[in-house]
Each structure stands twice: as C-alpha cells, then as structure tokens.
C-alpha cells in the first residue's frame, strides 16, 4: 500500500498508509487527542473525523474544546433537533429551511402549519434525548446537483430546492442519521451518541422571515444551546437568566431612560433621564477628543445621491438607505458620515504643514434595518456614530494609529471594560487594488504590534474601502460587543481626488483614517445599561443623590441640602412625597440612585446628612461639606 505524508501545524511530518482517517491520525499522535477529535482541516478545508486522506496533505486536528469544534458540535445538535421535529410532527407537513450554529448555540427554521409553543419545546427536547441515546451513525452522502434537486423535490423540501438551484457546485453533500437527511456542507459528529443528552437546552421560539426578507413567508425558528459538558450548560443558563434581569429594554422603561413606539419602529425616544446619561457620555467624549487634538464638525443628514455613488456607498449600502427628492434631484439620508467629512476637507487647499487633520463628528445616521432584526437600543434605524476622520501623510500613519489606540483605551477605562482586538482584512466585495489593501493591512498590523496588543485576524471582514481594527468589549457577564473600530483607507482619497501641497510644492494624496470608539452611542448606552444592570456609576447616574426628609417638618432643610449640592453640579432631587421613609428608600434603590441622604431633627441640628449607599446600605452620618467633597471627587474621577 502506498504511503502519504501528513504535515501537522508544527511542520512535523508523519507517514501513514494511504486511506488513513483524520481520527486515526489523531489517535496515533495520542489517545487523549484521538478521543477529543471532532473533525479536522485537510489543506485548510474542514472535514469529518472519518474523512479518508488519500494523498499528501496538511492536517490540523479540530478538538471538541476548540471554538471550531464547539461550532461543529452545535451544528450537529441543530440536525438532531430537526430530526426530532420531523419525528413528532407529520414530516409531510414540516419543511426544513436552514439550521446553523451561531454564537452561544444554534437554531433551525421550520415551515409548519401551526406555531410552536413552550410545551412543544419540552416534547422536542425529550425526542432529541432519544435520538442521542439511539447513537445513530451520521453519514455524509455526496450527490450531483441534479440528483440532489430531484431528491429534495421527492421529499417536498421546497426551501432546500431553492438553495440547491442557486448553487454553482456540481456536487453537493447531505448528512443522514437514521431516516433523517439534510442538505449540509458539514462537518458533523460521527454519530448522534457523541452528543451529551444532558448538555443541551431549547430556549425559545421566534418568527423569522425566509432569508430575512419581509416579503417572504414567516417561518418558525427554534433557538437552542448545547455544550459537551453539563456544567458548562448550567453556567451558560445562569448567565442567560442574569442577562434577562439586565435586559436594557426592561430597565430602560423601569428607570425612565427611553421608550420605543410603533409610531416610529426602530427610532428610540430618549427621556430626560436618558438624555442625562447620553449627554454625560457626549461631554466625556468631547473633552477627551479635545485633549487629543480633534476639531469637532457637523455635516448634513441628507446629501445628493451622486455623492453616495462617488463614495461607493451606493453600490454597497443602497438597500439599507432612505431616499428623498429635493428640487427634483434624488438625495439620500446618510448611512455614514465619511463623505461629509471629506467635503469639509476638500473645502480649501491643504498643505503638508496642516496634516494631520483630525475631525470628530457625533453624526446622526439612518439605516433601514429589517423589522425582525430590531432590538431595543442594540439594533435601531437611526443612531449617532461617534465618528472621526483623520487626514494624514503616509509617514504619519503609525503615529496616528497609535494615538487612536491610546484614545480608545482612555475612553473605555472608566467603564471597567476589558477588550480584545481583531484585525479584519479585505472582504469579497471591496474597492481598490490588492496592493493598496496589503499596504493598509500591513500598516494596521504594525500599529497593533507596536502597541503590544494581542489580536486575532478576522479574514474578509473589513469595510468595503479598507481593512480595520475592531475592539470587542467584554461586559460583566463575559459577553462581547464590537464597538470601536479603526479603518485605514487609501480608496476614498482616490475617489474624491483629495490632495495636499507637499514640501516640493506638488500635489500629493493624503491617507484617510476612519474611526469610532463608542460605535453607536445608542448601542453603547444599551450595553452600559446591561453591564451595570441599570446601576450607573455616580458620574453617569441621572440622579446622583436623593434627599429623603423623615417628615414634612424636615422639608426646608432637605431643600437646603439640595441647593448646596446642586450649586456644585451634583444632580440631586428631594423626595417630598408623604410616604414612609422605608418606602422612599426602597423606591430610590429600585431607581438605582447611588446615594440617599436621610434628614431629620438630628441632621438639622448638626448640619449633617445620614448617608445610605444603594448597595452597601447605611454609611453613617456625614457633615454636609464632607459628603459634598466626597461625591464631587467621585464624579470628577469617574470612579
């Protein structure tokens, strides 16, 4: 039998008989690795653990404890769920759409005569456990495209037929377990018994339009999550419960921060308390940008359609843009701020001595998100981007990128966020020559490494005009949120013929850096609400202290305390309602007010306040001047 050379990630080479499987290679390396093997990558292509290697190849083992392994595991669970649905309900009345693994779980979309209920989820879970216990072999089957379409038509799977007809591949793959078969690229577990019958949970049912298009039929989507270990599932479900308590939509209403209305779907309404938080964030942003040498600009919300064609947004964003007509000319509501900043730059001749020019803009943008994707402040149709555009010399790129990275760190620091960094490279649909993309990508990579940041590469996820650095914040529940971004752009200066006069008296092309730190101000607020569970730090809290008089006899002193604190900028209110003190304290705690100042006869006599912390409870009696000094210091330090 002929031999094949298997090259491992460490560049070591092992020799095997032709026809060896990925799993057999893993067991040869070590029994523990063999048991943990869930799939492999042969010459960078993901394959099943039982994939036969018949020629020399590079091999990377995918284990169950890796991100890729967990995704494959969950994808198999989606198939097990779909099989359970077909077993419980008349398979002739169930049509399968798609069922991918997603972050933290999986889902499957079904076309069924009646909507699923919570009781249905329990039945489906029970059937899934049976399928796992049956330990059905999961077999890969390859058919020609023509045969595949005929097979799906025979099974009445209209959605699969539609997908197949759009594929360009001549051969397609299916995975079969028992009498269940599904169109799928794979890879998958080798059998249903490899799944943990106690390590999964179906979470909820939602409506989902086929392919996310509101003009298509509404399908039933079942969400689930799965882990190889039961303990990991329990920990995840605990986090989900905690996340429910922190839901920013519920807390936003409870704390009177913002509201959502059918009269403006996807357009949030900010209340006075919400505006206080928002304005504090804006003031902080402006101050830090002023220190970092940025000048603030403001550009129009509506601009001529030709501008969006010139910028490339027309080709890449027109389906998500809003349009209007002014003076019989087509205009568009801006989905991004960049072209406006470019027009400000072009308004006059620039010299190399002027560069770098740093323009910051808190710009309101509009994007037509589909109804099914709207989610509180996290996914809206209008939001404020804390954009900035830096125009610089090529020799200034690294210094400017370093300046942005340090500014990101200063702005995230008061919120206590850890963050990780990703470098996103050229997407499939991109403008410009490969050489410029390589040059821009190398510059971003060098800036990341020069600043000592750990990072991972996110292939193909750059903006259409340039690669980017993305900053992913981690909240107190361990969830990550992509907020900040830095994009290096050689394309827009070309498309808009941006120039500056160099030292040689000739025209040269500047480099453009796009960047945002909060990202969307609305979304950042939503993240903060959930991160703090509504208990904002004192500097951000809508009401920083509430004075609670014990009786009406103490009202005058309560208002005196308010006036003294308010005169120094503290946001303070008096609860003058004729309610018991205990009730007022509980109400203030529900409203997450950092400090409650109880005042009665003793406090009037000694010019003090009895201070209660919303978390720690009674802190004791303080001279008013002492408390005032402490709270001002806490606010100024953004503690």
C-alpha positions as CSV (number, residue, x, y, z in Angstrom):
1,X,0.0,0.0,0.0
2,X,1.3,3.5,-0.9
3,X,2.2,6.0,1.8
4,X,1.0,9.5,2.4
5,X,2.9,12.3,4.2
6,X,0.8,14.2,6.8
7,X,2.2,17.7,7.7
8,X,1.0,18.9,11.1
9,X,0.7,22.6,12.2
10,X,4.2,22.4,13.9
11,X,5.6,21.4,10.4
12,X,6.4,17.9,11.6
13,X,5.6,15.2,9.0
14,X,4.1,11.8,9.8
15,X,3.9,8.9,7.3
16,X,0.7,6.8,7.1
17,X,-0.8,4.2,4.8
18,X,-3.0,5.7,2.1
19,X,-6.6,5.8,3.3
20,X,-5.9,6.8,6.9
21,X,-8.6,8.9,8.5
22,X,-8.3,12.1,10.4
23,X,-9.3,10.4,13.7
24,X,-6.7,7.6,13.1
25,X,-4.0,10.2,12.7
26,X,-5.1,11.9,15.9
27,X,-5.0,8.6,17.9
28,X,-1.6,7.9,16.5
29,X,-0.4,11.2,17.9
30,X,-2.0,10.4,21.3
31,X,-5.1,8.7,22.8
32,X,-6.3,11.8,24.5
33,X,-6.1,13.8,21.3
34,X,-7.9,11.0,19.5
35,X,-10.8,11.0,22.0
36,X,-11.1,14.8,21.8
37,X,-11.1,14.8,17.9
38,X,-14.3,16.0,16.4
39,X,-13.2,17.0,12.9
40,X,-10.1,18.2,11.0
41,X,-8.8,20.6,8.5
42,X,-7.2,19.0,5.4
43,X,-5.4,21.5,3.3
44,X,-7.4,24.2,5.2
45,X,-10.7,22.6,4.4
46,X,-12.9,21.4,7.3
47,X,-13.7,17.7,7.0
48,X,-15.3,15.0,9.2
49,X,-13.2,13.0,11.7
50,X,-13.7,9.9,9.4
51,X,-12.5,11.7,6.3
52,X,-10.1,9.5,4.3
53,X,-6.8,11.0,3.4
54,X,-5.5,9.5,0.1
55,X,-2.6,11.8,-0.7
56,X,0.0,14.0,0.9
57,X,-1.8,16.8,2.9
58,X,-1.5,19.3,5.6
59,X,-3.7,18.4,8.6
60,X,-5.0,20.3,11.6
61,X,-7.0,18.4,14.2
62,X,-10.2,20.1,15.5
63,X,-11.0,19.1,19.1
64,X,-14.2,19.4,21.0
65,X,-12.8,22.0,23.3
66,X,-11.9,24.5,20.5
67,X,-14.2,27.2,19.1
68,X,-14.4,25.4,15.7
69,X,-15.1,22.1,17.5
70,X,-17.9,23.6,19.5
71,X,-19.5,25.1,16.4
72,X,-19.5,21.7,14.7
73,X,-20.9,20.1,17.8
74,X,-23.8,22.6,17.9
75,X,-24.4,22.3,14.2
76,X,-24.9,18.5,14.8
77,X,-27.4,19.4,17.6
78,X,-29.4,21.5,15.1
79,X,-29.7,18.4,12.9
80,X,-30.8,16.3,15.9
81,X,-33.4,19.0,16.8
82,X,-34.7,19.0,13.2
83,X,-34.9,15.2,13.2
84,X,-36.9,15.3,16.5
85,X,-39.3,17.9,15.0
86,X,-39.9,15.6,12.0
87,X,-40.5,12.6,14.2
88,X,-43.0,14.4,16.5
89,X,-45.0,16.1,13.7
90,X,-46.1,14.8,10.4
91,X,-43.0,15.0,8.3
92,X,-45.1,15.7,5.2
93,X,-46.2,18.9,6.9
94,X,-42.8,20.0,8.1
95,X,-40.4,21.7,5.7
96,X,-36.8,22.4,6.7
97,X,-35.2,25.8,5.9
98,X,-31.8,26.4,7.5
99,X,-30.2,25.4,10.8
100,X,-26.8,26.8,11.5
101,X,-24.6,27.0,14.6
102,X,-24.5,30.5,16.0
103,X,-22.7,32.3,18.8
104,X,-23.7,30.5,22.1
105,X,-25.9,28.0,20.4
106,X,-27.9,27.0,17.3
107,X,-31.3,27.4,15.6
108,X,-33.4,25.8,12.9
109,X,-36.1,27.4,10.8
110,X,-39.2,25.4,10.1
111,X,-42.2,25.9,7.9
112,X,-45.0,24.3,9.9
113,X,-48.9,24.6,9.8
114,X,-49.1,25.8,13.4
115,X,-46.8,27.8,15.6
116,X,-44.6,26.0,18.2
117,X,-45.3,26.6,21.9
118,X,-43.2,26.2,25.0
119,X,-44.9,22.8,25.6
120,X,-43.7,21.8,22.1
121,X,-40.1,22.6,23.1
122,X,-40.3,20.1,26.0
123,X,-41.5,17.4,23.7
124,X,-38.8,18.2,21.2
125,X,-36.1,18.0,23.9
126,X,-37.4,14.6,25.0
127,X,-37.2,13.3,21.4
128,X,-33.7,14.7,21.0
129,X,-32.6,12.8,24.0
130,X,-34.0,9.6,22.5
131,X,-32.1,10.3,19.2
132,X,-28.9,10.8,21.1
133,X,-29.4,7.6,23.1
134,X,-30.0,5.7,19.8
135,X,-26.5,6.6,18.8
136,X,-27.4,6.9,15.1
137,X,-24.5,7.0,12.7
138,X,-24.2,10.4,10.9
139,X,-23.2,9.6,7.3
140,X,-22.0,12.0,4.6
141,X,-23.6,11.5,1.2
142,X,-22.5,13.2,-2.0
143,X,-24.8,13.7,-5.0
144,X,-24.7,15.6,-8.2
145,X,-26.6,18.8,-8.1
146,X,-29.3,17.4,-10.4
147,X,-29.7,14.3,-8.2
148,X,-29.9,16.4,-5.1
149,X,-32.6,18.6,-6.5
150,X,-34.6,15.5,-7.6
151,X,-34.2,14.0,-4.1
152,X,-35.4,17.2,-2.3
153,X,-38.4,17.6,-4.6
154,X,-39.2,14.0,-3.8
155,X,-39.1,14.8,-0.1
156,X,-41.1,18.0,-0.6
157,X,-38.3,20.2,0.7
158,X,-39.0,23.4,-1.3
159,X,-36.6,25.6,0.6
160,X,-33.7,23.1,0.0
161,X,-34.6,23.0,-3.7
162,X,-34.4,26.8,-3.9
163,X,-31.0,26.8,-2.2
164,X,-29.7,24.0,-4.5
165,X,-30.8,25.7,-7.6
166,X,-28.7,28.7,-6.7
167,X,-25.6,26.7,-6.0
168,X,-22.8,26.7,-8.6
169,X,-21.2,23.4,-7.3
170,X,-21.7,20.3,-9.5
171,X,-21.6,18.1,-6.4
172,X,-23.3,18.7,-3.1
173,X,-23.3,16.9,0.2
174,X,-26.0,15.7,2.6
175,X,-25.8,14.2,6.1
176,X,-28.1,11.3,7.1
177,X,-28.8,10.0,10.5
178,X,-31.4,7.2,10.6
179,X,-34.3,8.2,8.4
180,X,-33.4,12.0,8.6
181,X,-31.4,13.6,5.8
182,X,-30.4,17.2,5.4
183,X,-28.5,19.3,2.8
184,X,-25.3,20.4,4.5
185,X,-21.6,21.1,3.9
186,X,-20.6,19.6,7.2
187,X,-18.6,18.5,9.0
188,X,-20.5,16.8,11.8
189,X,-20.2,14.4,14.7
190,X,-19.7,10.8,13.6
191,X,-22.9,9.7,15.4
192,X,-25.7,11.2,17.5
193,X,-24.4,9.4,20.5
194,X,-21.4,11.7,20.6
195,X,-23.7,14.4,21.8
196,X,-24.4,14.9,25.5
197,X,-28.1,14.2,26.2
198,X,-27.9,16.4,29.4
199,X,-25.8,19.2,27.8
200,X,-28.4,21.0,25.7
201,X,-31.5,23.2,26.2
202,X,-34.1,24.6,23.8
203,X,-34.5,28.2,24.7
204,X,-37.3,29.9,22.8
205,X,-39.3,30.2,19.5
206,X,-39.3,33.2,17.3
207,X,-40.7,34.2,13.9
208,X,-38.2,34.6,11.1
209,X,-38.7,35.6,7.5
210,X,-37.2,33.2,5.0
211,X,-33.8,34.7,4.1
212,X,-34.6,37.7,6.3
213,X,-36.9,39.2,3.7
214,X,-40.1,40.7,4.9
215,X,-41.7,39.8,1.5
216,X,-41.1,36.1,2.2
217,X,-43.0,33.7,4.4
218,X,-42.7,33.9,8.2
219,X,-41.1,30.7,9.5
220,X,-40.8,29.3,13.0
221,X,-37.3,29.5,14.4
222,X,-36.3,27.4,17.4
223,X,-33.3,28.5,19.3
224,X,-31.2,26.2,21.4
225,X,-27.8,26.0,23.1
226,X,-25.5,23.0,23.7
227,X,-22.3,22.1,25.4
228,X,-20.3,18.9,25.7
229,X,-20.3,19.3,29.5
230,X,-23.5,19.6,31.6
231,X,-21.7,22.0,33.9
232,X,-20.9,24.4,31.1
233,X,-24.6,24.4,30.1
234,X,-25.7,25.2,33.6
235,X,-23.2,28.1,33.8
236,X,-24.5,29.4,30.5
237,X,-28.1,29.1,31.5
238,X,-27.3,31.0,34.7
239,X,-25.7,33.8,32.6
240,X,-28.8,33.9,30.4
241,X,-31.0,34.3,33.5
242,X,-28.8,37.1,34.7
243,X,-28.9,38.7,31.2
244,X,-32.8,38.6,31.3
245,X,-32.7,40.6,34.6
246,X,-30.3,43.1,32.9
247,X,-32.3,43.4,29.7
248,X,-31.8,47.1,28.7
249,X,-35.3,47.3,27.2
250,X,-36.9,46.4,30.6
251,X,-34.5,48.5,32.6
252,X,-34.8,51.4,30.2
253,X,-38.6,51.6,30.9
254,X,-38.2,50.9,34.6
255,X,-35.6,53.7,35.0
256,X,-37.4,56.0,32.7
257,X,-34.5,56.3,30.3
258,X,-36.0,55.7,26.9
259,X,-39.1,54.3,25.1
260,X,-39.9,52.6,21.8
261,X,-43.2,53.3,19.9
262,X,-44.9,51.7,17.0
263,X,-45.3,55.2,15.5
264,X,-41.5,55.1,14.9
265,X,-40.3,51.5,14.8
266,X,-36.6,51.4,15.2
267,X,-36.4,55.0,16.2
268,X,-35.8,55.3,20.0
269,X,-37.2,58.2,22.1
270,X,-34.9,59.4,24.9
271,X,-36.5,60.7,28.1
272,X,-34.9,63.4,30.3
273,X,-33.0,60.8,32.5
274,X,-31.8,59.0,29.4
275,X,-30.6,62.3,27.9
276,X,-28.6,62.9,31.1
277,X,-26.7,59.7,30.6
278,X,-26.3,60.4,26.9
279,X,-25.0,63.9,27.5
280,X,-22.5,62.8,30.1
281,X,-21.1,60.3,27.6
282,X,-21.0,63.0,24.9
283,X,-19.3,65.5,27.3
284,X,-16.7,62.9,28.2
285,X,-16.2,62.1,24.5
286,X,-15.7,65.8,23.6
287,X,-13.3,66.5,26.4
288,X,-11.1,63.5,25.6
289,X,-11.1,64.4,21.9
290,X,-10.3,68.0,22.5
291,X,-7.2,66.8,24.6
292,X,-6.3,64.5,21.7
293,X,-6.2,67.3,19.1
294,X,-9.5,66.7,17.4
295,X,-11.7,69.5,16.0
296,X,-15.5,68.9,16.0
297,X,-17.6,69.3,12.8
298,X,-21.2,68.6,11.9
299,X,-22.4,67.6,8.4
300,X,-25.9,67.4,6.9
301,X,-28.1,64.3,7.3
302,X,-29.3,64.5,3.7
303,X,-26.9,64.7,0.7
304,X,-27.2,64.4,-3.0
305,X,-27.4,60.9,-4.4
306,X,-24.4,61.4,-6.7
307,X,-22.2,61.8,-3.6
308,X,-23.1,58.4,-2.4
309,X,-22.4,56.9,-5.8
310,X,-19.0,58.5,-5.8
311,X,-18.1,57.3,-2.3
312,X,-19.2,53.7,-3.1
313,X,-21.9,53.6,-0.5
314,X,-24.5,53.4,-3.3
315,X,-23.1,50.0,-4.5
316,X,-22.7,48.6,-1.0
317,X,-25.5,50.2,1.1
318,X,-28.3,51.3,-1.2
319,X,-30.7,48.6,0.0
320,X,-30.3,49.9,3.6
321,X,-30.6,53.6,2.7
322,X,-33.5,56.0,2.8
323,X,-34.2,58.3,-0.1
324,X,-36.0,61.6,-0.9
325,X,-36.1,64.2,-3.6
326,X,-35.1,67.8,-3.3
327,X,-35.5,70.3,-6.2
328,X,-36.3,67.3,-8.4
329,X,-32.9,65.8,-7.6
330,X,-32.5,62.4,-5.8
331,X,-31.0,62.7,-2.4
332,X,-30.2,60.1,0.4
333,X,-30.3,60.2,4.1
334,X,-26.7,59.4,5.2
335,X,-25.9,55.9,6.4
336,X,-22.4,57.0,7.3
337,X,-20.6,60.3,8.0
338,X,-17.5,59.8,5.9
339,X,-18.5,61.7,2.7
340,X,-19.5,64.8,4.7
341,X,-16.1,64.8,6.4
342,X,-14.4,64.5,3.0
343,X,-16.3,67.6,1.7
344,X,-15.1,69.6,4.7
345,X,-11.5,68.6,3.9
346,X,-12.0,69.5,0.2
347,X,-13.4,72.9,1.1
348,X,-10.0,74.5,0.9
349,X,-6.4,73.8,-0.2
350,X,-4.4,71.9,2.4
351,X,-0.7,71.9,3.0
352,X,1.5,69.2,4.4
353,X,2.0,71.6,7.3
354,X,-1.7,71.3,8.1
355,X,-1.6,67.5,8.4
356,X,-2.7,65.5,10.4
357,X,-6.2,67.0,10.4
358,X,-8.4,65.2,13.0
359,X,-12.1,65.9,12.5
360,X,-14.6,64.4,15.1
361,X,-18.3,64.2,14.4
362,X,-21.2,62.9,16.5
363,X,-23.2,62.3,13.4
364,X,-26.8,61.0,13.2
365,X,-27.1,58.2,10.6
366,X,-30.0,56.2,9.3
367,X,-30.0,52.6,8.1
368,X,-33.0,50.5,7.1
369,X,-32.7,47.5,9.4
370,X,-35.3,44.8,8.8
371,X,-38.2,44.7,11.3
372,X,-37.2,41.3,12.6
373,X,-33.7,42.4,13.5
374,X,-34.7,45.5,15.6
375,X,-33.7,45.1,19.2
376,X,-34.1,47.9,21.7
377,X,-31.1,50.3,21.5
378,X,-28.9,47.5,20.2
379,X,-30.3,47.4,16.7
380,X,-32.1,50.6,15.6
381,X,-32.8,52.5,12.4
382,X,-31.2,55.8,13.4
383,X,-28.2,56.2,15.7
384,X,-25.4,58.6,16.5
385,X,-21.9,57.4,15.4
386,X,-19.0,58.9,17.3
387,X,-17.1,59.2,14.1
388,X,-13.8,60.9,13.4
389,X,-11.8,61.1,10.2
390,X,-8.1,61.7,10.2
391,X,-6.3,63.0,7.1
392,X,-2.6,62.5,7.3
393,X,0.7,61.9,5.5
394,X,1.8,58.3,4.9
395,X,4.7,59.0,7.2
396,X,2.2,59.8,10.0
397,X,0.1,56.6,9.7
398,X,1.7,54.7,12.6
399,X,1.8,57.6,14.9
400,X,-1.9,58.4,14.2
401,X,-3.0,54.8,14.6
402,X,-1.1,54.7,17.9
403,X,-2.9,57.9,19.0
404,X,-6.3,56.3,18.2
405,X,-5.4,53.1,20.1
406,X,-4.4,55.1,23.2
407,X,-7.5,57.2,23.0
408,X,-9.7,54.1,22.8
409,X,-8.0,52.9,26.0
410,X,-8.6,56.2,27.8
411,X,-12.3,56.3,26.8
412,X,-13.0,52.6,27.8
413,X,-11.1,52.8,31.1
414,X,-13.8,54.5,33.3
415,X,-16.3,51.8,32.3
416,X,-14.2,48.9,33.5
417,X,-14.3,47.1,30.2
418,X,-11.7,44.6,29.2
419,X,-11.4,44.3,25.4
420,X,-9.9,42.2,22.7
421,X,-8.6,43.3,19.3
422,X,-9.3,41.9,15.8
423,X,-7.7,42.8,12.5
424,X,-10.3,42.5,9.7
425,X,-9.0,42.0,6.2
426,X,-10.3,42.6,2.7
427,X,-13.9,41.4,2.1
428,X,-15.1,39.8,-1.1
429,X,-16.8,42.9,-2.2
430,X,-14.2,45.6,-1.9
431,X,-13.0,48.7,-3.8
432,X,-9.4,49.2,-5.0
433,X,-6.3,47.4,-5.9
434,X,-4.9,44.5,-3.9
435,X,-1.5,46.3,-3.4
436,X,-3.3,49.2,-1.6
437,X,-5.2,46.7,0.6
438,X,-2.0,44.9,1.5
439,X,-0.3,48.1,2.3
440,X,-3.2,49.3,4.6
441,X,-3.4,45.9,6.3
442,X,0.3,45.8,7.0
443,X,0.1,49.3,8.5
444,X,-2.7,48.3,10.9
445,X,-0.9,45.1,11.9
446,X,2.3,47.0,12.6
447,X,0.4,49.6,14.7
448,X,-1.3,46.8,16.8
449,X,2.0,45.0,17.4
450,X,3.9,48.3,18.1
451,X,1.4,48.9,20.9
452,X,1.8,45.4,22.4
453,X,-1.8,44.3,21.8
454,X,-2.8,40.7,21.4
455,X,-5.0,40.3,18.4
456,X,-6.6,37.7,16.0
457,X,-7.2,38.1,12.3
458,X,-10.7,38.1,11.1
459,X,-10.4,37.2,7.4
460,X,-12.6,39.0,4.9
461,X,-14.5,41.2,7.4
462,X,-13.0,44.6,6.5
463,X,-15.0,47.6,5.3
464,X,-15.5,47.8,1.6
465,X,-13.0,50.6,1.4
466,X,-10.3,49.4,3.8
467,X,-9.1,46.9,6.4
468,X,-9.9,47.7,10.1
469,X,-9.1,47.1,13.7
470,X,-12.1,46.2,15.8
471,X,-12.3,46.5,19.5
472,X,-14.6,43.9,21.3
473,X,-15.7,44.9,24.8
474,X,-16.3,42.2,27.4
475,X,-19.1,43.0,29.9
476,X,-19.6,41.7,33.4
477,X,-21.4,38.6,32.1
478,X,-18.5,37.7,29.8
479,X,-20.4,38.7,26.6
480,X,-18.5,40.6,24.0
481,X,-19.7,43.6,22.0
482,X,-17.9,45.0,18.9
483,X,-17.9,48.8,19.5
484,X,-14.7,50.6,18.5
485,X,-13.2,50.4,15.0
486,X,-10.3,51.9,13.2
487,X,-10.2,51.7,9.4
488,X,-7.3,52.7,7.2
489,X,-8.4,53.9,3.8
490,X,-6.5,54.6,0.6
491,X,-9.6,54.4,-1.5
492,X,-11.7,57.4,-0.6
493,X,-8.9,59.9,-1.1
494,X,-8.6,58.5,-4.7
495,X,-12.3,58.5,-5.4
496,X,-12.6,62.1,-4.2
497,X,-9.3,63.3,-5.5
498,X,-8.1,64.6,-2.1
499,X,-4.8,66.4,-2.2
500,X,-2.4,68.4,-0.2
501,X,0.6,70.5,-1.3
502,X,3.8,68.8,-0.3
503,X,7.2,70.2,0.7
504,X,8.1,70.0,-3.0
505,X,5.2,72.3,-4.0
506,X,3.4,69.5,-5.8
507,X,0.0,67.9,-5.1
508,X,0.0,64.6,-3.1
509,X,-2.6,62.2,-1.9
510,X,-3.4,62.1,1.9
511,X,-4.3,58.9,3.8
512,X,-7.7,58.7,5.5
513,X,-8.3,57.0,8.8
514,X,-11.9,56.4,9.8
515,X,-12.6,55.6,13.4
516,X,-15.3,55.3,16.1
517,X,-14.9,54.4,19.8
518,X,-18.4,54.2,21.2
519,X,-19.5,53.0,17.8
520,X,-23.2,53.7,18.1
521,X,-24.0,56.0,21.0
522,X,-27.4,54.3,21.4
523,X,-26.0,50.8,21.3
524,X,-23.2,51.8,23.7
525,X,-25.9,53.0,26.2
526,X,-27.7,49.7,25.8
527,X,-24.5,47.9,26.6
528,X,-23.9,50.1,29.7
529,X,-27.4,49.6,31.0
530,X,-26.9,45.8,30.9
531,X,-23.3,45.9,32.1
532,X,-24.3,47.9,35.2
533,X,-27.8,46.4,35.5
534,X,-29.0,50.0,35.5
535,X,-26.8,51.0,38.4
536,X,-24.7,53.5,36.6
537,X,-21.6,54.8,38.3
538,X,-22.2,58.1,40.1
539,X,-20.8,60.3,37.3
540,X,-23.2,58.8,34.8
541,X,-26.3,58.3,37.1
542,X,-29.3,60.5,36.1
543,X,-29.9,61.3,39.7
544,X,-26.7,61.1,41.8
545,X,-28.3,61.8,45.3
546,X,-31.8,61.9,46.6
547,X,-32.6,63.8,49.8
548,X,-35.3,62.0,51.9
549,X,-36.9,64.1,54.7
550,X,-38.3,62.0,57.5
551,X,-41.4,64.2,57.9
552,X,-42.7,67.4,56.3
553,X,-41.1,69.3,59.2
554,X,-37.7,68.5,57.6
555,X,-38.6,69.6,54.1
556,X,-36.9,73.0,54.4
557,X,-33.6,71.5,55.4
558,X,-34.0,68.9,52.6
559,X,-34.3,71.6,50.0
560,X,-31.4,73.5,51.6
561,X,-29.2,70.3,51.2
562,X,-30.4,70.1,47.6
563,X,-29.5,73.7,46.8
564,X,-26.0,73.3,48.2
565,X,-25.3,70.1,46.3
566,X,-26.9,71.4,43.1
567,X,-24.8,74.5,43.2
568,X,-21.7,72.4,42.8
569,X,-23.2,70.5,39.8
570,X,-24.4,67.4,41.7
571,X,-27.7,66.1,40.2
572,X,-29.9,65.9,43.3
573,X,-33.6,65.6,44.0
574,X,-35.9,65.8,47.1
575,X,-38.5,63.1,47.7
576,X,-41.2,65.2,49.2
577,X,-44.0,62.6,49.0
578,X,-46.0,61.9,52.1
579,X,-44.7,58.3,52.3
580,X,-42.8,56.4,55.0
581,X,-39.0,56.7,54.9
582,X,-38.6,53.0,54.3
583,X,-40.8,53.1,51.2
584,X,-38.9,56.1,49.8
585,X,-35.5,54.3,50.4
586,X,-36.8,51.2,48.6
587,X,-38.0,53.3,45.7
588,X,-34.7,55.1,45.4
589,X,-32.9,51.8,45.4
590,X,-35.2,50.5,42.6
591,X,-34.3,53.6,40.7
592,X,-30.6,52.8,41.3
593,X,-29.8,56.2,42.8
594,X,-26.3,56.0,44.2
595,X,-26.8,57.9,47.4
596,X,-29.8,58.5,49.7
597,X,-29.5,61.3,52.2
598,X,-31.9,60.9,55.1
599,X,-32.6,64.1,57.1
600,X,-34.4,64.6,60.4
601,X,-34.1,66.5,63.6
602,X,-30.5,65.4,64.4
603,X,-29.3,66.2,60.9
604,X,-30.8,69.7,61.1
605,X,-29.2,70.4,64.4
606,X,-25.8,69.2,63.4
607,X,-25.8,70.2,59.7
608,X,-25.3,66.6,58.6
609,X,-26.9,64.0,56.4
610,X,-27.4,60.3,57.1
611,X,-26.0,58.6,54.0
612,X,-27.2,55.4,52.5
613,X,-25.4,53.7,49.6
614,X,-27.7,51.8,47.1
615,X,-25.6,48.7,47.6
616,X,-23.8,48.9,50.9
617,X,-26.7,50.4,52.9
618,X,-26.2,52.7,55.9
619,X,-22.8,54.5,55.7
620,X,-23.4,56.7,58.8
621,X,-23.7,60.4,59.4
622,X,-21.6,62.9,57.4
623,X,-21.2,66.6,57.7
624,X,-22.8,68.1,54.5
625,X,-19.5,69.7,53.5
626,X,-17.7,66.3,53.9
627,X,-20.3,64.4,51.8
628,X,-20.2,67.2,49.2
629,X,-16.4,66.9,48.9
630,X,-16.5,63.1,48.6
631,X,-19.2,62.9,45.9
632,X,-17.6,65.7,43.8
633,X,-14.3,63.8,43.9
634,X,-16.0,60.6,42.9
635,X,-17.8,62.3,40.0
636,X,-14.7,64.1,38.8
637,X,-12.6,60.9,39.0
638,X,-15.3,58.9,37.2
639,X,-14.9,56.3,39.9
